[in-house]
Amino acid sequence: MAKTTLRNKRIQDLVNQNNVHAYVLYFFGIKFYEYSEQTLEQVCHDKGLRVEHVVRELESPNTNFQEADLPLLSYPIDLILEYLKHAHFIFVKHKLPYIARLVESFKANHPDYISVEKDLKELFPLFLEDFIHHIYEEEDTLFGYIRLLEKASKGVCNPSQLYYMLEKNSLQRFAMEHEVHDDEMVGIRRITNNYALGEDAPLHVKVIYSELTSFEKSLMTHARIENEILFPKAMIIENQVKKIFGEKVKYN
């Protein structure tokens, strides 16, 4: 698509063409529902933005969580943890604030989505608070424990701290608790009827459902990496550390 075509399109048409455009525009300070009738060039002029820069981002938006392109299974565990922490950062600092703003500004203006608007405005803030708490708790407890195990496996650890952490924690228990959190969006799917859209669904509804669907896919990817890669690798290290620690205790 020629750049002149994009720059002369109305914001509403850009977002209708591809709902991801709404996310790109948002981070340039352009809320699609406030500038729907203006062209991209007009909005960029009003906001002092270089239209060429915005067009470039619209044509090749950043994609996250393409784990199929990364040999994660062969990564050492510290890099896997960094990858997952980066995913947490994207969730908490980018995707979720954007979705929260979409929900806050949601005006259904359609009889089929009035109850969806009401329920989402009540449920999403609760989901957001619980999700962020879960993310930070996971980094403090699970990730912290795995980092300690990794250091211990290399002989770098405080024996007293290691003993305390081995007594207090278990990766098997972490894994079982993690499964409970794997389907955190079940309530939102219920409210939105699994993100089902009618033929005449308003643009704002389409964008919200598109972002919720995309976010849920990212969560599934994230959970799969933890369940299928992180936990198995970490459990091997945990068993090695327990064996080494047991041998040391036996000969002391």
Secondary structure, 3 states (H helix, E strand, C coil): CCHHHHHCCEHHHHHHHCCHHHHHHHCCCCCCCCCCCCEHHHHHHHHCCCHHHHHHHHHCCCCCCCHHHCCHHHCCHHHHHHHHHHHHHHHHHHHHHHHHHHHHCCCCCCHHHHHHHHHHHHHHHHHHHHHHHHHHHHHHHHHHHHHHHHHHHCCCCCHHHHHHHHHHCCHHHHHHHHHHCCCCCHHHHHHCCCCCCCCCCCHHHHHHHHHHHHHHHHHHHHHHHHHHHHHHHHHHHHHHHHHHHHHHHHCC
